[in-house]
Amino acid sequence: MEAYIVDWLNLFGRWLHLITGIAWIGASFYFVWLDNHLLPPRATADSERGIGGELWAVHGGGFYQAQKFTLTPPSLPEPLHWFKWEAYWTWMSGMFLLALIYWYGAEIYLIDPNVAELSKAMAIVIGAGTLAGGWVLYDMLCKSPLGRDDRKLAGMVFLFVSMVAFALCHVFSGRGAYIHFGGMLGTIMVANVFFVIMPAQRELVAACAEGRAPDPTPGLNAKQRSVHNTYFTLPVLFVMVSNHYAGTYGHAYNWLILIAISLAGALIRVWFVQRHFGKSGPLPLLGAGLILLAVVVALAPRPESTAYTGVRSSAQLFGEVRGIIADRCSSCHAAEPSQSGFTAPPKGVVLESDLDIVNQAVSIHQQSVVSKAMPIANLTQMTDAERALVDEWFRSGAKTE
């Protein structure tokens, strides 16, 4: 019953996280696009009342006119719409999932004894510390003299998150490391909203209400953090889907793959932002494409240099392989899993009959031999000798007879 309840909490948590994430990212992307497409107002009267830019758009069968004041409007309008709860609920639902899946189920998804021997409590402390410490160190970088030079700051932030990626991948399982890296970036993003962007907006509103000129410093800081948030978005989205692709997080150089794909995501976002201004060059997109291509080529399975020359045939090997699958894989990959924490076979893959095993031979070989990502966290203690036997069976033709 416990696993059943956790499954439903997982499903509803993911649903909420997806809904709120779409709302936050959609609003963020829209306002970045809007801000970058504003043109000087056509009407002199608009310029005289403080309009700094405007944009006309058509959508859903109607025309819209968006106008942005250079500073503040003459009077505070009502109602005034704020955009903050999308960010807060995305973070809260994400933290709920992180705690439910990776902290509550740390023995399965977070701790890998082959990477580091950690107690459950220690793993959770390191994970939580990464989220909080990541924000503190990032914030210190932004407030340091480096913060006055966007290029130097961007370089230091990239170096910082790269070091975190490397460290996490040498402490946690690959899957746990990836999700905590994404969780750290997400925490930085929502902390930017809570501690920097929202106070700047409150200063604007207060200045308007009091009839005074607003302090420009909070607004400039908020703009800088907003730009950072838009470049963090695609790396965070990659992390969210990466748990379905063990070839990335299960690789020996998983930290390098994480850094490379995160950089590619940031470059793709750079291209989109430049495109908003109508001056997008091909270099950011080309750079991102080359990075992704390099990752794909580097992870490609290496063809066997020679044909299989083993003494035993697939049929002779299959009996032993079937026993390995039964002992190491079928506790999770069964119609009714016996492994604690699983109520259904991962990805719907069932490995109970001979036909199941043959049909999934490519995936079995990829996950247990090439990436060694399965069994997850090596819960069932699959040995190197057993992996070698699976490899031999696969290379001999992966048949039962």
C-alpha angles and dihedrals in degrees: 000000000000093000090046092055092045089052092056092045088051092051096047091043092053091047092052092045091051094048096047092041091055090049093050098043092042092053091044094050092045095053092046088052092044095049091049094050099050116125129197110276115264096213117076089213090060091053090049093054092052105267108153099181143359140193134197120209139170122216138151094007097309144085122244131195117200119191130186124203117225089226121344134333119254090256136013110265125222127250099028113188119219127197111212113098092071088063095042095049092046089055095043093049090045091052090049090055093044091053094043098047108024103028102032089041095035093136090061107033109019111033121065112178089202089063102036136342103239134164116231092249093050092049091052092048091051091047095049091043091054092055095047097036092047091059094046094051093043091050091050090053091051092049093046123090086269088070090072091064112057094196095051091044091051090052093051093046090051091049091048096051090044090056090049091051091051093048095047092050089055093051108036136037111278092255092048092047093052095049092048090050089053090043090054092051090046091050090051090050096051092041088054088055095046101039104029116014099043094047088051090053091048089053090054092049093046092049091051092048092049095043095238135122111268122241103257096207098078090047092052091049091048091051091053093050091045089056090050090051093054091052092048092053102082095045089052091050090051090053090050092060098032094087087075092059113063091177088078106039093030095056122108089241095042091138092058091048090051092051093046096050091044089053091048090051092051091049091051089053090048089056092051093049091049089048089057087063091049093241104094113151122199096244100089093046092043091049092050091048093050092049092051091045090051090052092049092049093045092052096045113120112258113238115239110262091220136025118263108280100172121139097232124069127226090260092054092048097043096077091060093042091051089054091050092050091049092050100039108024114022096070086075101021097060133107086249107023118217094198112106113252096029124099095168135023112272111263087355091283111151120191105184108107130051089248091053091055095047093046091052096041094116093050093044091053094045095048102037102032111021102037097013086213091134138104084044109252083351088273092169094044100241108194129224089244090057091048089051090052091051088050092051092049092049093049091048091061105280095249136138096220 
